Amino acid sequence: MLLHPAHRTPAPRLGSTYGRPWLLTPAAVFNLAGVPVTEVPLGVSRAGLPVGVQVAAAPGADHLSIAVALELEAVFGGWVPPEHGRGSREL
């Protein structure tokens, strides 16, 4: 089991990564490796952007990544809609 951010920086603007195959994010690496990954929302940043973590598991262990994701969701309260300019749960 591995916990890892989906991106090294805040999410890029929509369309800004199109045509840039050299922009290899951690999310892309797990997808290319074919391992199960579950994204877990953890709240919002001070800028009001969603913050989360990926739970990666071994091939064929989808159930484990989902189980860990459910636990993290229970601890952190799950997804909340971001409020522009401020977060309800700043991380």
Secondary structure, 3 states (H helix, E strand, C coil): CEEECCCCCCCCCCCCCCCCCCCCCHHHHHHHHCCCEEEEEEEECCCCCEEEEEEECCCCCHHHHHHHHHHHHHHHCCCCCCECCECCCEC
